[in-house]
Amino acid sequence: MAKIRPLENRPFRFKNARAKFHCPLCASERYLTMSHRLTFKHYLQIAVLTGVTTYALFDVMQWRGLAFYFIYLAGYEVARRLVYRSEIPCPYCGFDASWYKRDVKVARRLVKEFWQNKNPVTSETDKPEQASL
């Protein structure tokens, strides 16, 4: 049985990693530092932000300013999921497990595009001139 060697050996570790795993395509060690879920700290931040906004706009909106809670909650949720989603693709081979789960053909295309962008094909005009003998 052949031993699979990763494309990248990383000399450092992530602090407070939520998940440690190996990329299924290139076998590089990967870490996820974020979660898509909001924590107590985030709800506290939303509550403080809502309180400050309500206080600042109280002359105009009265207690209706508390409705900003739902706007801030939606904004935090969207931002959190976008940041989490950006961590999923492998930075070494371009493999995206979430796309692979949904559509294998799209995942293959994304990996192919990743490698094409990483190693662009040089055209004949880009090659240096060779000395003629």
Contact map, one row per residue, 1 for C-alpha under 8 A:
1110000000000000000000000000000000000000000000000000000000000000000000000000000000000000000000000000000000000000000000000000000000000
1111000000000000000000000000000000000000000000000000000000000000000000000000000000000000000000000000000000000000000000000000000000000
1111100000000000000000000000000000000000000000000000000000000000000000000000000000000000000000000000000000000000000000000000000000000
0111110000000000000000000010000000000000000000000000000000000000000000000000000000000000000000000000000000000000000000000000000000000
0011111000000000000000000110000000000000000000000000000000000000000000000000000000000000000000000000000000000000000000000000000000000
0001111110000000000000000111100000000000000000000000000000000000000000000000000000000000000000000000000000000000000000000000000000000
0000111110000000000000000111000000000000000000000000000000000000000000000000000000000000000100000000000000000000000000000000000000000
0000011111000000000000000001100000000000000000000000000000000000000000000000000000000000000100000000000000000000000000000000000000000
0000011111100000000000000001100000000000000000000000000000000000000000000000000000000000000000000000000000000000000000000000000000000
0000000111111000000000000000100000000000000000000000000000000000000000000000000000000000000000000000000000000000000000000000000000000
0000000011111000000000000000000000000000000000000000000000000000000000000000000000000000000000000000000000000000000000000000000000000
0000000001111100000000000000000000000000000000000000000000000000000000000000000000000000000000000000000000000000000000000000000000000
0000000001111110000000000000000000000000000000000000000000000000000000000000000000000000000000000000000000000000000000000000000000000
0000000000011111100000000000001010000000000000000000000000000000000000000000000000000000000000000000000000000000000000000000000000000
0000000000001111100000000000000010000000000000000000000000000000000000000000000000000000000000000000000000000000000000000000000000000
0000000000000111110000000000000010000000000000000000000000000000000000000000000000000000000000000000000000000000000000000000000000000
0000000000000111111100000000001111000000000000000000000000000000000000000000000000000000000000000000000000000000000000000000000000000
0000000000000001111100000000001111100000000000000000000000000000000000000000000000000000000000000000000000000000000000000000000000000
0000000000000000111110000000001110000000000000000000000000000000000000000000000000000000000000000000000000000000000000000000000000000
0000000000000000111111000000111100000000000000000000000000000000000000000000000000000000000000000000000000000000000000000000000000000
0000000000000000001111100000111000000000000000000000000000000000000000000000000000000000000000000000000000000000000000000000000000000
0000000000000000000111110011110000000000000000000000000000000000000000000000000000000000000000000000000000000000000000000000000000000
0000000000000000000011111111110000000000000000000000000000000000000000000000000000000000010000100000000000000000000000000000000000000
0000000000000000000001111110000000000000000000000000000000000000000000000000000000000000000000000000000000000000000000000000000000000
0000000000000000000000111110000000000000000000000000000000000000000000000000000000000000000010100000000000000000000000000000000000000
0000111000000000000000111111000000000000000000000000000000000000000000000000000000000000000110000000000000000000000000000000000000000
0001111000000000000001111111100000000000000000000000000000000000000000000000000000000000000000000000000000000000000000000000000000000
0000011110000000000001100111110000000000000000000000000000000000000000000000000000000000000100000000000000000000000000000000000000000
0000010111000000000111100011111000000000000000000000000000000000000000000000000000000000000000000000000000000000000000000000000000000
0000000000000000000111100001111100000000000000000000000000000000000000000000000000000000010000000000000000000000000000000000000000000
0000000000000100111110000000111110000000000000000000000000000000000000000000000000000000000000000000000000000000000000000000000000000
0000000000000000111100000000011111100000000000000000000000000000000000000000000000000011000000000000000000000000000000000000000000000
0000000000000111111000000000001111100000000000000000000000000000000000000000000000000000000000000000000000000000000000000000000000000
0000000000000000110000000000000111110000000000000000000000000000000000000000000000110010000000000000000000000000000000000000000000000
0000000000000000010000000000000111111100000000000000000000000000000000000000000100010000000000000000000000000000000000000000000000000
0000000000000000000000000000000001111100000000000000000000000000000000000000000110010000000000000000000000000000000000000000000000000
0000000000000000000000000000000000111110000000000000000000000000000000000000100110000000000000000000000000000000000000000000000000000
0000000000000000000000000000000000111111111000000000000000000000000000000000100100000000000000000000000000000000000000000000000000000
0000000000000000000000000000000000001111111000000000000000000000000000000000000000000000000000000000000000000000000000000000000000000
0000000000000000000000000000000000000111111100000000000000000000000000000000000000000000000000000000000000000000000000000000000000000
0000000000000000000000000000000000000111111110000000000000000000000000000000000000000000000000000000000000000000000000000000000000000
0000000000000000000000000000000000000111111111000000000000000000000000000001000000000000000000000000000000000000000000000000000000000
0000000000000000000000000000000000000111111111100000000000000000000000001000000000000000000000000000000000000000000000000000000000000
0000000000000000000000000000000000000001111111110000000000000000000000000000000000000000000000000000000000000000000000000000000000000
0000000000000000000000000000000000000000111111111000000000000000000000000000000000000000000000000000000000000000000000000000000000000
0000000000000000000000000000000000000000011111111100000000000000000010011000000000000000000000000000000000000000000000000000000000000
0000000000000000000000000000000000000000001111111110000000000000000010000000000000000000000000000000000000000000000000000000000000000
0000000000000000000000000000000000000000000111111111000000000000000000000000000000000000000000000000000000000000000000000000000000000
0000000000000000000000000000000000000000000011111111100000000000000000000000000000000000000000000000000000000000000000000000000000000
0000000000000000000000000000000000000000000001111111110000000000110110010000000000000000000000000000000000000000000000000000000000000
0000000000000000000000000000000000000000000000111111111000000000010000000000000000000000000000000000000000000000000000000000000000000
0000000000000000000000000000000000000000000000011111111100000000000000000000000000000000000000000000000000000000000000000000000000000
0000000000000000000000000000000000000000000000001111111110000000100100000000000000000000000000000000000000000000000000000000000000000
0000000000000000000000000000000000000000000000000111111111001111110100000000000000000000000000000000000000000000000000000000000000000
0000000000000000000000000000000000000000000000000011111111000000000000000000000000000000000000000000000000000000000000000000000000000
0000000000000000000000000000000000000000000000000001111111100000000000000000000000000000000000000000000000000000000000000000000000000
0000000000000000000000000000000000000000000000000000111111111100100000000000000000000000000000000000000000000000000000000000000000000
0000000000000000000000000000000000000000000000000000011111111110100000000000000000000000000000000000000000000000000000000000000000000
0000000000000000000000000000000000000000000000000000000111111100000000000000000000000000000000000000000000000000000000000000000000000
0000000000000000000000000000000000000000000000000000000011111100000000000000000000000000000000000000000000000000000000000000000000000
0000000000000000000000000000000000000000000000000000010011111111100000000000000000000000000000000000000000000000000000000000000000000
0000000000000000000000000000000000000000000000000000010011111111100000000000000000000000000000000000000000000000000000000000000000000
0000000000000000000000000000000000000000000000000000010001001111110000000000000000000000000000000000000000000000000000000000000000000
0000000000000000000000000000000000000000000000000000010000001111111000000000000000000000000000000000000000000000000000000000000000000
0000000000000000000000000000000000000000000000000100110011001111111100000000000000000000000000000000000000000000000000000000000000000
0000000000000000000000000000000000000000000000000110010000000011111110000000000000000000000000000000000000000000000000000000000000000
0000000000000000000000000000000000000000000000000000000000000001111111100000000000000000000000000000000000000000000000000000000000000
0000000000000000000000000000000000000000000000000100110000000000111111110000000000000000000000000000000000000000000000000000000000000
0000000000000000000000000000000000000000000001100100000000000000011111111000000000000000000000000000000000000000000000000000000000000
0000000000000000000000000000000000000000000000000000000000000000001111111100000000000000000000000000000000000000000000000000000000000
0000000000000000000000000000000000000000000000000000000000000000001111111110000000000000000000000000000000000000000000000000000000000
0000000000000000000000000000000000000000000001000100000000000000000111111111000000000000000000000000000000000000000000000000000000000
0000000000000000000000000000000000000000001001000000000000000000000011111111100000000000000000000000000000000000000000000000000000000
0000000000000000000000000000000000000000000000000000000000000000000001111111110000000000000000000000000000000000000000000000000000000
0000000000000000000000000000000000000000000000000000000000000000000000111111111000000000000000000000000000000000000000000000000000000
0000000000000000000000000000000000000000010000000000000000000000000000011111111100000000000000000000000000000000000000000000000000000
0000000000000000000000000000000000001100000000000000000000000000000000001111111110000000000000000000000000000000000000000000000000000
0000000000000000000000000000000000000000000000000000000000000000000000000111111111000000000000000000000000000000000000000000000000000
0000000000000000000000000000000000000000000000000000000000000000000000000011111111100000000000000000000000000000000000000000000000000
0000000000000000000000000000000000111100000000000000000000000000000000000001111111110000000000000000000000000000000000000000000000000
0000000000000000000000000000000000011000000000000000000000000000000000000000111111111000000000000000000000000000000000000000000000000
0000000000000000000000000000000000000000000000000000000000000000000000000000011111111100000000000000000000000000000000000000000000000
0000000000000000000000000000000001000000000000000000000000000000000000000000001111111110000000000000000000000000000000000000000000000
0000000000000000000000000000000001110000000000000000000000000000000000000000000111111111000000000000000000000000000000000000000000000
0000000000000000000000000000000000000000000000000000000000000000000000000000000011111111000000000000000000000000000000000000000000000
0000000000000000000000000000000000000000000000000000000000000000000000000000000001111111100000000000000000000000000000000000000000000
0000000000000000000000000000000101000000000000000000000000000000000000000000000000111111110000000000000000000000000000000000000000000
0000000000000000000000000000000100000000000000000000000000000000000000000000000000011111110000011100000000000000000000000000000000000
0000000000000000000000000000000000000000000000000000000000000000000000000000000000000111111001111000000000000000000000000000000000000
0000000000000000000000100000010000000000000000000000000000000000000000000000000000000011111111110000000000000000000000000000000000000
0000000000000000000000000000000000000000000000000000000000000000000000000000000000000000111111000000000000000000000000000000000000000
0000001100000000000000000101000000000000000000000000000000000000000000000000000000000000011111000000000000000000000000000000000000000
0000000000000000000000001100000000000000000000000000000000000000000000000000000000000000011111100000000000000010011000000000000000000
0000000000000000000000000000000000000000000000000000000000000000000000000000000000000000111111110000000000000110011000000000000000000
0000000000000000000000101000000000000000000000000000000000000000000000000000000000000000110011111000000000100110000000000000000000000
0000000000000000000000000000000000000000000000000000000000000000000000000000000000000001110001111111000000100110000000000000000000000
0000000000000000000000000000000000000000000000000000000000000000000000000000000000000001100000111111100000100000000000000000000000000
0000000000000000000000000000000000000000000000000000000000000000000000000000000000000001000000011111110000000000000000000000000000000
0000000000000000000000000000000000000000000000000000000000000000000000000000000000000000000000011111111101100000000000000000000000000
0000000000000000000000000000000000000000000000000000000000000000000000000000000000000000000000011111111111110000000000000000000000000
0000000000000000000000000000000000000000000000000000000000000000000000000000000000000000000000001111111100000000000000000000000000000
0000000000000000000000000000000000000000000000000000000000000000000000000000000000000000000000000111111100000000000000000000000000000
0000000000000000000000000000000000000000000000000000000000000000000000000000000000000000000000000011111111100000000000000000000000000
0000000000000000000000000000000000000000000000000000000000000000000000000000000000000000000000000011111111110000000000000000000000000
0000000000000000000000000000000000000000000000000000000000000000000000000000000000000000000000000001001111111000000000000000000000000
0000000000000000000000000000000000000000000000000000000000000000000000000000000000000000000000000011001111111100000000000000000000000
0000000000000000000000000000000000000000000000000000000000000000000000000000000000000000000000111011001111111110000000000000000000000
0000000000000000000000000000000000000000000000000000000000000000000000000000000000000000000000000001000111111111000000000000000000000
0000000000000000000000000000000000000000000000000000000000000000000000000000000000000000000000000000000011111111100000000000000000000
0000000000000000000000000000000000000000000000000000000000000000000000000000000000000000000001110000000001111111110000000000000000000
0000000000000000000000000000000000000000000000000000000000000000000000000000000000000000000011110000000000111111111000000000000000000
0000000000000000000000000000000000000000000000000000000000000000000000000000000000000000000000000000000000011111111100000000000000000
0000000000000000000000000000000000000000000000000000000000000000000000000000000000000000000000000000000000001111111110000000000000000
0000000000000000000000000000000000000000000000000000000000000000000000000000000000000000000011000000000000000111111111000000000000000
0000000000000000000000000000000000000000000000000000000000000000000000000000000000000000000011000000000000000011111111110000000000000
0000000000000000000000000000000000000000000000000000000000000000000000000000000000000000000000000000000000000001111111111000000000000
0000000000000000000000000000000000000000000000000000000000000000000000000000000000000000000000000000000000000000111111110000000000000
0000000000000000000000000000000000000000000000000000000000000000000000000000000000000000000000000000000000000000011111110000000000000
0000000000000000000000000000000000000000000000000000000000000000000000000000000000000000000000000000000000000000001111111000000000000
0000000000000000000000000000000000000000000000000000000000000000000000000000000000000000000000000000000000000000001111111100000000000
0000000000000000000000000000000000000000000000000000000000000000000000000000000000000000000000000000000000000000000100111110000000000
0000000000000000000000000000000000000000000000000000000000000000000000000000000000000000000000000000000000000000000000011111011000000
0000000000000000000000000000000000000000000000000000000000000000000000000000000000000000000000000000000000000000000000001111111000000
0000000000000000000000000000000000000000000000000000000000000000000000000000000000000000000000000000000000000000000000000111111000000
0000000000000000000000000000000000000000000000000000000000000000000000000000000000000000000000000000000000000000000000000011111100000
0000000000000000000000000000000000000000000000000000000000000000000000000000000000000000000000000000000000000000000000000111111100000
0000000000000000000000000000000000000000000000000000000000000000000000000000000000000000000000000000000000000000000000000111111110000
0000000000000000000000000000000000000000000000000000000000000000000000000000000000000000000000000000000000000000000000000000111111000
0000000000000000000000000000000000000000000000000000000000000000000000000000000000000000000000000000000000000000000000000000001111100
0000000000000000000000000000000000000000000000000000000000000000000000000000000000000000000000000000000000000000000000000000000111110
0000000000000000000000000000000000000000000000000000000000000000000000000000000000000000000000000000000000000000000000000000000011111
0000000000000000000000000000000000000000000000000000000000000000000000000000000000000000000000000000000000000000000000000000000001111
0000000000000000000000000000000000000000000000000000000000000000000000000000000000000000000000000000000000000000000000000000000000111
